[in-house]
Every structure is written in structure tokens, then in C-alpha cells.
Amino acid sequence: MQISLKGKRVFISAGAAGMGRATVLAMHKLGATVFTCDVDSEALATLPPEVTSYVCDVSSSSEVDAMFDQFLPGGLDILVNNAGVGGPTKPVENVTDDEWRQTMGVCIDAQFYCARRAVPVFRAQKQGVIINLVSAAGILGFPNRSPYVAAKWAVTGFTQTLAMELGPDNIRVNGIVPGNVNGERMERVIKAHAAAEDIDPEEVRRLYAIGTSMQCYVDPEEIADLICFLTSDYGRHISGQIVGVDGNTETLYPRT
């Protein structure tokens, strides 16, 4: 099997670090013309020079529109909605309006803003692929993370509905559940959980691992590999699926 994305134009949100960066590099290596954005201009500057990058807050519809206006006239084949934020780790009664809105803005509003711009192009050319990053929190509950969980369940519904809505125009839509992904973001989640429960971070790390059937963590490159497969011709009839790369998450909140 030889996956190629040569000739494909791809946009990946939040591509400066973590899973987004791994996906940018993987798709670029497979021959795609890659566009990406992030709020971290310094991290964007470390991407290969062939990758076109923009500083953009995708929770702002006006910023998304301004960015898409620059590259969309040249066409688009693949949209990867990767941007996300963990949100607060606290009981629901302590969540502020700003924390709720910011989590929703980055995790679900941004996916809507990007899809709204990409879909007319996909419909016109009768082909396109959308990948939405979900989360195990989009299929399971997660105490003390209510804004994030609500947003990610919304992504699950958004993904499955778009697959139904866009399928007649040969547009495929799938969601990916990353699970416990090694990296800075996972470290922040572990530290926040440890602080909220007043337990050692290493105990949280162990609990997250045993919350999966394979008792594991995964690497960002594993997520990128699946995205490349699903967006290639090998995935031409895969749509409406929520696919886990997570060792089968059984629970996000093992009890101590």
C-alpha cells in the first residue's frame, strides 16, 4: 500500500504543535499542498517553508473568513479540524461564562466556521474530505470537565450529521478519537486533574493508562497516520465513522 496525497490541497487547523503538527508534516511528506494556522506564530515559523501558515484564532468567525479568503480561491480537497482546548478542570458550578464560551469556541464553533467555508467548494467539485478531531470525551463522560465534554459530544453529532448531509455530493466526513496522546497538552491535563483531586500526577498518569484496554498512551504520529489513510483514495468509501486511535478507552475517569 502506497499512500499518496500528491495534488491535494489541505487545510489543517492548529498545526503548529502536537497532533496538528504531526499531521502537517505527514501530509506534506505525502505530497499535499498544506495550509495551516495557529495562534503561536513562533511555532508556525518552524514548519517547513513549503507549508503556508497563518496566525489565526479559529474561534473567531471573522478571522477564519479572512484566512480562507486568502487560500480558498485556489481550491481545497481536505479539511482537518484539529484545533481544540482542554477547558477548565473544576466542578460544573464553578465554571465561569468565559471558560464555557472559550472551550465551546475553540472545540466546536471553530469546526463549524471552517466547514462552512470549505463545503461550498467541496460541493462544487463533487468531492472532498473532512476530518474532525473528537476525543474520548466525545463518547464518554468526564467529571470536572463539563465544557470540554459538551463540546466534544457536539463534535461527534456534527460529524455524523455532516456525513449524512454531504454524502450525496461525494463528500466524506469522519471523526477521530485520539485518546491519551503523548505531549505537552496531555501533561497539562494530567497536572490539572492531579491538582483538582489532590493526588500525585504520576498516579493520574497510571490511572489514565489503565482506563484503556491496552493500558497505553499513543503518539501524535499515530493520529496523523490515520488521517492520511482516511483522506487518501484508500478511504474513499469510509464516512460517518468515529474511529479511535486510543487502545480502546473504557473510561476517562478511573476511580482512585
N, C-alpha and C positions, 0 to 999 in steps of 0.2 A: 504494500500500500504506500503510495507516494502522494502525500497531500500537497497541493499547490493552491495558493491564493493569488497567483500572478494575474494582473489585470483587474483585480478587485480594489475598489475604493472603500476604506473602512474608517469609521469614527468610533473611538473608544473614550468614554468619559473617565476622568480621574486616572490618567495614565502615567503619572509621574512616579508612583511607588506601588509596592505590593502586587496584588493580582493584576491591577491595571497595567503597571509597567511590564510585568511578565508577559501579558497579552500583547502589548505594543511590540515588544521585542520579537515574540514568536511569530506574529503575523507579518511583521516587516521581513523577517528571515525567510518566510514562505512566499515572498514576492508581492505582498499587498502594498498599495499606496496608503499610508496610515496618517490619519489626523487624530489628534488627541488634545485634551485640555486638562488643566488642574488649577488649583489656587496657589500652588507652590511654584513660582517662576524659577527659582534656583534649581529645583529638582528637574523641571522640564528641560532646562538647559543641558542636562547631562544625557539626554536621549540622543540617538543617532541623528546626524544633521539632515538625513533624508526624511525624517518624521516631522510633519508640520504640526506645531503646537501653539496653543492659545492659552492665555491666562483667563480663566472664566469660572465664575461661581454658577454652577448649573442649577442651583435652587432659585435663580433669578431668570424669569422667562425672557426679559429684555436682553440679558447678557447672552443667553442661549441663542436667541434670534439673531443678534449681531454677529455671533460666531458662525452660525450656519449660513448666514448671508454671504460670508466670505468664501467658503469651500463648496457649498451645496450646488452652485451652478455647474460645476464640473462633473456632477453625478455622485451617486452613493450606492453601494451594494450591501453593506453590512453595518449595522448599528450595535454596539456593545454598551449597554447601560450598566456601567461598573460603579459609578460614584455612590458612596454610602458614608454614613457616620454612625457611631455607636450609640449616641444619645446618652442621657443620664442613667446612672445606676442608683436608683432610690425607689422607695415605695411610691405608688401612684399618687397618694395625697400630697406628696412633697414635690411633684413635678410642676415646674412653672410653665406659664403660657409660652414663653420664649423657647424653652427647652423642647416642648412638644412641637412647636411650629418649625424649629430648626431641623429636628430629626425628620419630620414629615417632608420638609422642603428638599432635603438632600436625598432622602431614600426613596421617595415615591414621586413627588412633584417633578423632580428633575427627569425621571424616566418618561413621564408624560410629555414634558416640554420637548425632549429630544425626539420621541416617537412622533409627535405631532408634526414636526418638520420633515422627518425622514419619510413618513408613509406616503405622502403625495408623489414623491419621486419613485418610490417602490411600485406604487400602483400604476404609474405612467409606463414604467418599463416592464411591468408584469413579472417582477421578481425582486426579491430582497430577503434579508435575514435580520432578525432582531434577537439578541441575547440579553436577557435581563438577569442581573445578579440578585438572587433571592437571599436565602440564609436558612439554616435550620430553624431559626426563629420565625420563618415564614411558613412553617408547617407544624411547629410545636410551640408550647407556651414557654415563657422565660420570666420567672418572678423578678421584680425590681427593674425590669427593662421594658415597661409597657409601651413607651413611644416607639421604640425600635421594633418591637414585636408587631404592633399595629401597622406600622409602615411596611414591614416585610410581608405580612399577610396580604396587604393591599397589592404588593408586587406580584404575589402568586396569582391573585384574581385577575389583575391587569394582564399578566402574561397569558393565562388560559383564555381570557376573553379576546385578546388581540389575535391569538392563533385562530379562533373561530371566525372573527370578523374579517381577517385579512387573507385567510386561506384560499378563498376563491380567486384571488389575484396572484396566486403562487408566491405568497409572502409567508415565510416560516417564522415562528416565534417560539422560543424555548427559554426556560429558566434554569439557572444552575444554583445548587445548594453547596457552598464551599466547605461548610463545617469548620473545624479548628485549623485555621491556616497559620503556619509559622510566619512571624514577622512582628513589626512594631505595633501594629493595630491589635494583634492578639495579646501582646504584652500589656497594653493599656487596659484591655477588657479584664484580664486576669487581675491586675492590680486594683481596679475599681471594685471587682467582685470581692476580693480579699478584704479591702477596706470596709465595704458595706457589711460583711459578715464577721469582721474582726477575726480572721483566720490567716494563716500563713499563705503567701502566694503560691508556694510550691504545692501546698495541699489543694488549692484551687486547680492548679495545672494538672495534678493527678486525677482530680475528680472529673475534669473535662475530658481527659483521655478515656477514663473508664465509662463515660457516658456514651461512647461509641462502641459498636460491636467489635471492631478491630482494635480498640483501645489505642488510638493513634492521633497524630497530627498530620496534616498534609502540607505540601509546599506550593507556593503560588504558581510554579510552573506546571503543576498538575491541572490546575484550573485552566490555564492558558492552552494546554494540550487539548482539553475537551472542547473549548471554544473554537479552536482551529478545526477540529473534526466536524463539529456541528455546523459550522459556517461554510465548509467545503462541499464539493459535489457529492462526497460520500454520505452526507447527511441530508440529501435532497428531499427525502420524504419523512424526516423527523420533525414534528411540530407539535406544539401544545403540551410538551413534556417538562416536568420539573425533575431535573437529574442531579443526584447527589454525587459529589466527589468528597466524601466525608467519613469513610469507613463505617457507614450506616449509623447515623446519630440516633440513639434510643431516647436520650433525654439531655436537655441543656442544663439541667439543674439537679445533679445527683445530690442527695441529702448527705450531709456530713455524718 
